[in-house]
Amino acid sequence: MSHDLDPPPDLDALLQQTWRELVRGVPDERHGFHWPVVATVDERGAPQARVCVLRSVSEGGGQLTFQTDRRSPKVRELRAEPRLSLTFHDRRRRLQLRVCGAAEVHLEGPVFDAGWSRCGLGGRRSYLGEHE
């Protein structure tokens, strides 16, 4: 019988299992993949890392989505240098996943609208407050 912690038999199975875990992490706040650490590079070249919330996963497009306040330093950093790294850690499964890629910042348009429509009232409130 297969168990959640059993290693996959080959690389393709490992990739499929990884995408399944990412998809599971989107809606489940208790899943280790729901809260990745996102690392960017600031204007001085210094690494900056912070926890974000995984909002959507598109295996076919190889895309992971998170949201942030347009006033945050992350937006400036990613517009200047789109390369980023995400680290996911599921303590229960003793599983760590590191992902590197290039970010696209959407401040308007269909991707922005879709993200905003998925954002609940509590989430929207966090974007309406005073900013440092």
C-alpha positions in Angstrom: 0.0 0.0 0.0 1.3 3.5 -0.9 1.7 6.0 1.9 2.0 9.8 1.5 5.6 9.7 2.6 6.7 6.9 0.2 9.1 8.2 -2.4 7.8 8.1 -6.0 9.2 5.4 -8.2 10.6 7.8 -10.8 11.2 11.4 -11.8 7.9 11.7 -13.7 5.9 10.4 -10.7 7.8 12.8 -8.4 6.9 15.7 -10.6 3.2 14.7 -10.6 3.3 14.3 -6.8 4.9 17.7 -6.4 2.2 19.4 -8.6 -0.6 17.6 -6.6 0.9 18.9 -3.3 1.1 22.5 -4.7 -2.5 22.3 -5.8 -3.5 21.0 -2.4 -1.7 23.8 -0.7 -3.8 26.5 -2.4 -7.1 26.1 -0.4 -5.7 24.4 2.7 -4.2 26.8 5.3 -2.8 23.9 7.3 -0.9 22.4 4.3 2.8 23.3 4.4 2.7 24.5 0.8 0.1 27.2 1.5 2.7 29.6 3.0 5.8 29.7 0.8 8.8 31.9 1.5 9.3 34.2 -1.4 12.7 35.6 -2.0 13.6 38.6 -4.2 16.5 40.9 -4.6 16.3 44.5 -3.5 17.8 47.6 -5.2 21.1 47.1 -3.3 21.4 43.5 -4.4 20.5 42.2 -1.0 18.2 39.1 -0.7 14.8 39.8 0.8 12.6 36.9 1.9 9.1 36.9 3.3 6.1 34.5 3.7 3.3 34.8 1.2 0.1 32.9 0.5 0.0 30.5 -2.5 -3.2 31.7 -4.4 -3.3 29.5 -7.5 -1.4 26.8 -9.4 -1.4 26.1 -13.1 0.5 22.9 -13.8 0.0 23.2 -17.5 1.3 26.7 -17.6 3.9 26.0 -14.9 2.7 29.0 -12.9 2.3 29.7 -9.3 0.4 32.8 -8.1 0.7 34.9 -5.0 -0.7 38.4 -4.2 0.8 41.4 -2.6 0.0 45.0 -1.9 1.0 47.1 -4.9 2.7 49.5 -2.5 5.0 46.8 -1.1 8.7 46.6 -1.7 8.2 43.2 -3.4 6.5 44.9 -6.4 9.4 47.4 -6.9 11.9 44.6 -6.5 10.2 42.2 -8.9 9.7 44.9 -11.5 13.4 45.8 -11.4 14.5 42.1 -11.1 11.9 39.5 -11.9 13.9 36.5 -10.8 12.7 35.0 -7.6 12.8 31.9 -5.5 10.0 30.2 -3.5 10.6 27.7 -0.8 7.8 25.4 0.4 8.1 23.3 3.5 5.6 20.7 4.6 6.8 19.7 8.1 4.3 16.9 8.5 5.5 15.2 5.3 9.2 16.2 5.9 9.1 17.7 2.4 10.9 20.8 1.1 10.5 22.2 -2.4 12.5 25.1 -3.8 11.3 26.7 -7.0 13.1 29.4 -9.1 11.5 31.4 -11.9 10.6 34.8 -13.2 7.8 36.8 -11.9 5.2 38.8 -13.8 3.6 41.7 -11.9 0.0 42.4 -12.8 -1.3 45.7 -11.5 -4.4 45.6 -13.8 -6.0 43.4 -16.4 -7.5 39.9 -16.4 -4.9 38.3 -14.1 -5.3 41.1 -11.5 -9.1 41.0 -11.8 -9.2 37.2 -11.3 -6.9 37.5 -8.2 -9.0 40.3 -6.7 -12.3 38.4 -7.3 -10.9 35.4 -5.4 -9.8 37.6 -2.5 -12.3 37.6 0.3 -13.5 40.6 2.4 -10.8 40.0 5.1 -8.1 39.8 2.5 -9.3 42.9 0.8 -9.2 44.8 4.1 -5.4 44.1 4.4 -4.8 46.0 1.1 -6.8 49.0 2.2 -4.9 50.1 5.3 -2.2 52.6 5.8 1.1 51.6 4.3 4.5 52.3 5.9 
